[in-house]
Amino acid sequence: MPELQARLEGAARATKEVLTSLPPSQLDEERKFRDRKVTVRWGILHVIEHTATHLGHIQLTRQLWASQGKRFSP
């Protein structure tokens, strides 16, 4: 688990670095995403939403395990 924690912290640092260096004027610039054009702002929000969905899955799985008397021990 320490390795996973370190990787998550590294990803968080890299994300913060990218987002803090992004000028607000670039948020409405368009980029190609799959077969359509989207704004940088949309891309950021999409990643946040996608990550939140995965975190929700993790929380639900943990709650299900706990309701069955199981414990996760890293």
C-alpha positions as CSV (number, residue, x, y, z in Angstrom):
1,M,0.0,0.0,0.0
2,P,2.8,2.5,0.6
3,E,3.7,2.3,-3.1
4,L,0.2,2.9,-4.2
5,Q,-0.1,5.9,-1.8
6,A,3.2,7.3,-3.1
7,R,1.9,7.0,-6.7
8,L,-1.4,8.7,-5.8
9,E,0.4,11.5,-4.1
10,G,2.7,11.9,-7.1
11,A,-0.3,12.1,-9.5
12,A,-1.9,14.7,-7.2
13,R,1.3,16.8,-7.3
14,A,1.6,16.6,-11.0
15,T,-2.1,17.5,-11.5
16,K,-1.8,20.5,-9.2
17,E,1.3,21.6,-11.1
18,V,-0.4,21.4,-14.5
19,L,-3.6,23.1,-13.3
20,T,-1.9,25.9,-11.5
21,S,0.3,26.7,-14.5
22,L,-2.7,26.8,-16.8
23,P,-3.7,30.3,-17.7
24,P,-7.5,31.0,-17.4
25,S,-7.5,32.2,-21.0
26,Q,-6.8,28.6,-22.1
27,L,-9.8,27.1,-20.3
28,D,-12.1,27.9,-23.3
29,E,-9.7,26.7,-26.0
30,E,-10.9,23.8,-27.9
31,R,-9.1,20.4,-28.2
32,K,-10.0,17.3,-30.1
33,F,-11.4,14.5,-27.8
34,R,-12.2,11.3,-29.7
35,D,-14.4,12.5,-32.6
36,R,-15.4,15.9,-31.3
37,K,-14.1,19.2,-30.1
38,V,-14.3,20.1,-26.4
39,T,-12.9,22.9,-24.3
40,V,-10.1,22.5,-21.9
41,R,-12.5,23.4,-19.1
42,W,-14.8,20.5,-20.2
43,G,-11.9,18.1,-20.1
44,I,-10.9,19.1,-16.6
45,L,-14.5,18.7,-15.4
46,H,-14.8,15.4,-17.2
47,V,-11.7,14.0,-15.4
48,I,-13.1,15.2,-12.0
49,E,-16.4,13.6,-12.7
50,H,-14.8,10.3,-13.9
51,T,-12.5,10.2,-10.8
52,A,-15.5,10.9,-8.5
53,T,-17.4,8.0,-10.1
54,H,-14.4,5.6,-9.4
55,L,-14.1,6.9,-5.8
56,G,-17.8,6.2,-5.3
57,H,-17.4,2.6,-6.5
58,I,-14.5,2.2,-4.1
59,Q,-16.6,3.5,-1.2
60,L,-19.6,1.3,-2.1
61,T,-17.4,-1.7,-2.3
62,R,-15.9,-0.9,1.1
63,Q,-19.3,-0.4,2.6
64,L,-20.5,-3.7,1.1
65,W,-17.6,-5.6,2.6
66,A,-18.1,-3.9,6.0
67,S,-21.8,-4.9,6.0
68,Q,-20.7,-8.5,5.5
69,G,-18.3,-8.3,8.4
70,K,-15.2,-8.2,6.2
71,R,-12.3,-5.9,6.8
72,F,-9.7,-4.6,4.4
73,S,-6.3,-4.6,5.9
74,P,-3.5,-3.2,3.6
